Amino acid sequence: MAGFDDLGEGARKIFLAGVGAIALGADKGKEIVDELVAKGELTVEQGKQLNTELKRRAKDDSDAFANTALKQRIKNMTAEQRAEFVQQVNDLAKEADAAAADADKADATKDSKED
């Protein structure tokens, strides 16, 4: 399957460095918030809200970075490679849909047995 392994070594390192930087930023932000809560400069509730916001922003940044990397990868593909990639994504989507349907069916069966 064409995927992460198909990225050039340089692109792979840049991608991993970006993900690492985002994760490190979120971790450091949480440490700072926890320290402020411990010093009493923030309430526990304010700290929880800030941590939630930091996690959301880190996820948003990570998603944006992944989307940019994907756009660049697709831009560098030939038409044939793009067609193959689209087929692979469609296959993965079908697998995910089937897994979700199986999980829903299992939940429905479990719920009916509990009644």
Contacts in CASP RR format, 6 or more apart in sequence:
PFRMAT RR
TARGET T0000
AUTHOR 0000-0000-0000
METHOD contacts of the structure
MODEL  1
MAGFDDLGEGARKIFLAGVGAIALGADKGKEIVDELVAKGELTVEQGKQL
NTELKRRAKDDSDAFANTALKQRIKNMTAEQRAEFVQQVNDLAKEADAAA
ADADKADATKDSKED
1 88 0 8 1.000
2 81 0 8 1.000
2 84 0 8 1.000
2 85 0 8 1.000
2 88 0 8 1.000
4 12 0 8 1.000
6 73 0 8 1.000
7 15 0 8 1.000
7 69 0 8 1.000
7 73 0 8 1.000
11 69 0 8 1.000
11 72 0 8 1.000
11 73 0 8 1.000
15 65 0 8 1.000
15 69 0 8 1.000
18 65 0 8 1.000
19 62 0 8 1.000
19 65 0 8 1.000
22 58 0 8 1.000
22 61 0 8 1.000
22 62 0 8 1.000
22 65 0 8 1.000
23 58 0 8 1.000
23 62 0 8 1.000
25 58 0 8 1.000
26 54 0 8 1.000
26 55 0 8 1.000
26 57 0 8 1.000
26 58 0 8 1.000
29 54 0 8 1.000
30 51 0 8 1.000
30 54 0 8 1.000
33 42 0 8 1.000
33 47 0 8 1.000
33 50 0 8 1.000
33 51 0 8 1.000
33 54 0 8 1.000
34 47 0 8 1.000
36 42 0 8 1.000
36 47 0 8 1.000
37 43 0 8 1.000
37 44 0 8 1.000
37 46 0 8 1.000
37 47 0 8 1.000
42 50 0 8 1.000
74 82 0 8 1.000
74 85 0 8 1.000
77 85 0 8 1.000
END
